[in-house]
Amino acid sequence: MNTAHATAERPATQLHLWKQRAQHLLDHRFTTRQLVFIGAVILCLTPIMSPPLALLLGLIIAQFIGHPYLHLNHKATHWLLQASVVGLGFGMNVHSAVQAGKEGVLFTVASIAGTLTVGILLGKWLKIDKITAHLIAAGTAICGGSAIAALSPVMKAEEKQLSVALGTIFILNSVALLVFPAIGQWLHLTQNQFGLWCALAIHDTSSVVGAAAKFGPEALQVATTVKLARALWIIPVALGTAALFKTGKGTITMPYFIGLFILAMIVHTYVPAIQPVADVLVRLAHIGLTLTLFLIGAGLSGKVIRAVGWQPLAQGVVLWMLISAASLWAILTF
């Protein structure tokens, strides 16, 4: 009897707890900052907000209002970006992706080797500590924040070095997302040319996908495929970094969402029945990407920008301008 009575009481107790939580939420007084931020998030979920506009809105909120949930920002952008990239895979074809990857492989190898070499030399010239300089060079060469996050444990980077490198990359990502589509239109680049240029010259996958999506669907497919293939270079670069800094192999992490992205492409290509669901997933992925870029912008406060310092920012800007110009010249020439 006692056991039966306890079992009967359990749902009632749980229901009471849920009621208490709901009441607490209803009684919570939101600050003006929180209300403005939540309103901006809702706006980013609507069709009127494009990725560049979302980033700009986030930057404005960061400078004038402040991010009320900054402690959750990194984790939220991390998961949102990965889920969005996997969702975009449901709108891509394996055969087209393989062709795009083949076209971009030589550019990828040459640009990674050149960017790492020039970045390390620039860091020495600007008297930046070698770990920070190497992280910025690797972030520019491979895939922005993902490369920095993967290499930092291998190099035993300190929190300050990691923050400066990530801050530099995120600032330049924001600029690239706004500037690249305008330059591409001004130069009358084809979608294939623009997608390849984005993948080679923009740091983070989020900004690559955002810029390419604005330019067109073919540009998006080329950019996403080449960029994710580029991310696989994290492993050899991490092994080389461990040898250079004599730290041992350490822990080398690879973004697992790349495998899920490939699986999504395979399913979309070879399982036609999934098309209605795939269309919904692609639309949700675009919304997720827009929200990701808003959150990245909202995390770039004046304090974060000032903390970077002029030398690392100078290294990042010069390196980025060199890789952008060199890759654009190569794409237009060959």
N, C-alpha and C positions, 0 to 999 in steps of 0.2 A: 504493500500500500504506500509506504513511504517513497519508494522508487517511482511509482506511477505518479504520485503527487508532485514530486520534484520535476519529473518530465513535463507535466502539464504546466507547471509554473514557469519553466524556462522560456517558452515563446512569449509569455506575458511580460517577463522581465526584459527580454530583448526589445519588445515593442515599446516598453517604457523608456528604455535607453535611447531608442531612435527618436521618440517624442521629445526627450530632453535635448538631444543634439539639434533637432529641427527648431525647437524653441530658442535655443542659444543662438542659432544662425539668424533667426528672425529678429532677435533682440539686439544683434550686433550693430553697432553704429559705424557705418563706413565713413572714412574721412573723404574730403573733397578730392584729395590725391588718388585715393583708391577708386572712387567713382569715375573720375576722368580716365584713369588707366583701364578700368573694366570696359568703359564705353569705347575706348580706342581698340581694345581687343575684339569687341563685338563688330566694330566697323571693319576690321581686317578679315572678318569671316564673310563679308558681303562681296558681290561681284564688282562693286565700284572701286575697290582698293587693289591696286597692282603691287607687285613686289617692290619696285623702287619707291613708290609712294608710301608703302608701309614702313620701309626703312627710314625714310625722311620723317615720317610721323614719330617713329620711335626716337630718333635723334632729337627732335624738338621736345618731346616729353622728358628725355634724359637731361636736357640742358635747363629747362624752365620749370618742370614740375617734380621730376624725380621718380624713380622706379620704386613703388611701394613693396614689391616682392622680389627685390634684387637677389636675396639669398637662394631663391629657387630658380633664378634665370638660367644659369649654366646647364643644369640638369634638364630643364624644360626644352631649351634650344637643342640640346644634344639628342634627345629622344624624338622631338618633332622633326628635325632634319632627317634622321635616319628613316623614320616612318614615311616621310614625304618622298624620299628618293626611291624607296621600295615601291611605293604607290605609282610613281612615274614609270617604273618598269612595266606596268600593265598596259602602257600605251605605246610600247616600243617593240620593234621586230628584230629577232635574233640575227637574221641575214644582213639587214642594214647596219646593225650594231657592229657585227664582225668586220664589215667593210670599212666602217668609220674607224674602228680600232686599228686596222691594218694601215690605213692612211696616216694615222697619228703617231705610230710607234717610233719612227725615226726622229720626228720632231720632239717626242717625249724624251728619248734617251739623250739627245744632244742638249736640250734645254735644261734637263735636270743636272747633268754634269757641269755645264757652263754656269748655271745659276749658283750651285754649291761652291764652285771654285771662286767665282767673282765675289760672292757673299762673304766668304771667309777672309779674302784679301781686303775687302772693304772694311770689315770689322776690325782687322788689325790696324788699318790706316786711321780709322776713327777712334782707336783706343777703347773699343767696347770689349768687355770681358768675353773670352772666347766661347763660353757656353751660350750666353745670350746671342752672340753673333751667329753661332752655328744654328741655333733654334730658328732665328729669323730667316737665315738662308734656306734651311730645310723646309720651313713653312711656305716660303715663296716658291721653292723648287717643286714641291710635291702637292700637298693638299691642305695648306693653311693650318688651322687649329688642330686638325686630326693628326697631322705629322708631328706637330709640336708636342701634343699630348702623348703620342707613341714614343717619341725620342727622349722626353724629359726623364723618365725613370732609368733609361739606359745610360744617360749622362749624369745621373744623380743631380739634376738641376734643383736649385733652391726656389722657394715660392716667388721671391722677387724677380728672379731671372725668367721664370715661367710667365709671370704676369706681364712683364715688359714685352716679351716676345709675342704673347697673345694680343696684347693691346695694340702693338704695331700692326700686326696682321689684320685685326678687326677694323682698324681705322681705314686702312687701304682697301679692304674689301668693300666698305661702305662707299668709298669714292668710286671704285670700279663699277659697282652696280649702276650708279647714276651716269657715269661717263661713257662706258663702253658701247651701249646701244646707240648713243648719239654719234660717236666716232664711226661705228659700223655703217650707219645710214649715210653719213657724210661722205665716206669713201666708197659707197655703193657695193659693199661686200655681199657676196652670195651668202645664203643661209649656211652652207657647208663651210665656207671660209670663216664666217663669224663664229660658228659653233666651235671650230678647231681653235681659233684665236682665244676665245673665252677659256677653254679647257687648259690652254698652255700658259696664259698670262694672268688669270685671276686666281687668287689663292684658295679660298674656301669653296667647297662644293655648293653651299647655299647661294653664294653670290654668282657662281658660274651658272647654276640652273636658273636663278632669277633673271640674269641678264639675257641668257639664251632664250628663255621662255618669252620674253618681251619681243625678241627679234623674229621668232617663228618656230613652228613645230619641228622642221628639219634641223634647224640650229640647235634646238633643245636636245634632240636625239644624239647628234654628233657630240655636243658638249658634254652631256652626261656620261656617255659611253667612254669617251677619251679620258675624261677626268677620273672616273672610277678605275679605269685601267692604270692610270698614272698613280693612283693611291696604292697599288700593289707594290710600288717601288719603296714603300716604307720599310719592308723587310731587308732588302740589300743595303739600303742607306743606314738602317739601324745597326746592322752588323758592321758596316764600315765605320760608323760613329763609335761603336764600342771599341774597335781596334785603335782608332785615332786617339781616343781619350783614355785608353787602357783601363776600362772599367769592367771588362768581362761582358758577356752577352746581356746580362740583366734580364728584365722582362720586356719582351717585344710583343706589343698587342696589335692585332690587325682588326680593322672594322668589319665585323661579321655581316653587316647589312649589305655589303657588296655581293655576297653569295645569295642573299635573299632577292636583291635587285636582278641578278642573272636568272634566278628561278622564276621570278615574275615575268621576265621577257620570254622565257621558254614556254611558260603556261599560256601567255597571250598569243604566241606565234602558233603553237601546235594544238591548242584546245579552243576552237572557235566558239563553243557553247558558252564560254565564260565572258564573251564580249559585253553583254549588258552590265554585268558586275564590274568588269574592268573599266568601263566608262565612268562609273560612279567612283571607283577607287582613284582614277586619274584626277577627277574633279576635286576630290577630297585632298589629294596630294598637292595640288596647286594652292588650295586654301591653306594647307599646313605649311607650305613653303612661305607664303605671304606672312603668316603669323610668325614663323621662325625669324624672318628678316626684321619684322617689327620688334621682336624681343631682343635681337642682337643690337639694333639701334638704341633701344631703351636702356641697354646696359652700358652704353658708351657715354658716360657722364663726363663733365669737364675734369673731374678729379682723376678719372681713368686716363684721359688724354694727357693731362699734365704729368702723370706718374711715369709715362713712357720716356720722356726726356728727348732732347733734340738729336743726340747721336744715333740711338737705335732707330728713330724715325727717319733720319737722314739715310741710314743704311737701307732701310726698307723701301724708301721712295726711290733712291737711285737704282737699287737692284730691280725693283718692279718696273721702272721706266725702261731699263735695259732689256729685260726679258720681253716686255710688251712690244718694244720697237723691233727687236731682233726676230721674234716669232711672227710679227705681222709682215716684215720684209720677206721672211722665208716662205710664208703662205702665199703671198702675192707673186713671188718669183718662181717657185717650183711647182 
